[in-house]
Amino acid sequence: LRKHLSSEDHPYHKFSTGNWETLEVRPKAKGLDTRHELIKFYNEHYSSNLMHLVVYSKESVDKIQGLVENKFQDIRNTDRNLFRFPGQPCTSEHLQ
């Protein structure tokens, strides 16, 4: 509902969840391969320098640090810039 009510010219308004129709049928009709597009997006935008991780645990810091390093060390850093979108998705007009 929030996306539907947001400003139509903001990218947030256009983002949605997918299903078979939107992720397979429609893209194929346009000659697009969803998997290829997803990998392309990953290669262009996925980078560890853009990520944050919060861990909440009863374990010791050393144990958690080891676990986190083991699980996340292979995420590559391609030194990407953070996405910036001008304006806000919801103005006072959308929040009434």
C-alpha positions in Angstrom: 0.0 0.0 0.0 2.8 2.4 0.9 4.5 1.9 -2.5 1.2 2.3 -4.3 0.6 5.6 -2.5 4.1 6.9 -3.0 5.2 9.4 -5.6 4.9 7.9 -9.1 8.2 9.5 -10.3 10.3 7.9 -7.5 11.9 4.5 -8.1 10.4 3.2 -4.8 6.9 3.4 -6.4 7.9 1.0 -9.2 9.5 -1.6 -7.0 7.4 -4.7 -6.4 7.5 -8.3 -5.4 7.4 -10.9 -8.2 5.6 -14.0 -9.2 5.7 -16.3 -12.2 3.9 -13.8 -14.4 6.2 -10.9 -13.6 9.4 -12.8 -13.3 9.1 -15.3 -16.1 6.2 -14.8 -18.5 6.4 -11.0 -19.1 10.2 -10.8 -19.4 10.3 -13.7 -21.8 7.6 -12.0 -23.9 10.0 -9.0 -24.1 13.0 -11.2 -25.0 14.5 -10.9 -21.5 16.1 -13.7 -19.4 15.4 -13.0 -15.8 18.3 -15.0 -14.5 20.7 -13.2 -16.9 19.3 -9.8 -15.8 19.7 -10.8 -12.1 23.3 -11.8 -12.6 24.0 -8.6 -14.5 22.5 -6.6 -11.6 24.6 -8.5 -9.1 27.8 -7.9 -11.1 27.1 -4.2 -11.5 25.8 -3.4 -8.0 26.6 -6.0 -5.4 29.6 -5.0 -3.3 30.7 -5.5 0.3 31.5 -1.9 0.8 27.8 -1.1 0.5 26.7 -3.6 3.2 26.3 -3.5 6.9 25.9 -6.4 9.2 24.4 -6.5 12.7 24.8 -9.6 14.9 23.0 -10.0 18.1 24.0 -13.0 20.1 24.7 -14.5 23.6 27.9 -16.0 22.2 31.3 -14.4 22.9 32.6 -11.7 20.5 35.5 -13.9 19.4 33.1 -16.8 18.5 30.7 -14.5 16.6 33.6 -12.7 14.8 34.9 -16.1 13.6 31.5 -17.2 12.4 30.9 -13.9 10.6 34.3 -13.8 9.0 33.8 -17.4 7.8 30.4 -16.8 6.3 31.0 -13.4 4.8 34.6 -13.2 3.8 34.0 -14.2 0.2 31.7 -11.3 -0.5 33.7 -9.2 -3.0 34.4 -5.5 -2.7 34.1 -3.9 -6.0 34.1 -0.4 -4.4 30.7 0.6 -5.8 28.9 3.9 -5.0 25.7 3.9 -3.0 22.5 4.4 -5.0 21.2 7.9 -4.7 17.6 8.8 -5.6 16.6 12.4 -5.5 13.6 13.4 -3.3 11.6 11.3 -1.0 9.2 8.5 -2.1 6.4 9.9 0.2 5.7 13.6 0.5 3.2 15.1 3.0 0.6 14.8 0.2 1.1 11.0 0.3 1.2 10.7 4.1 -2.2 12.2 5.0 
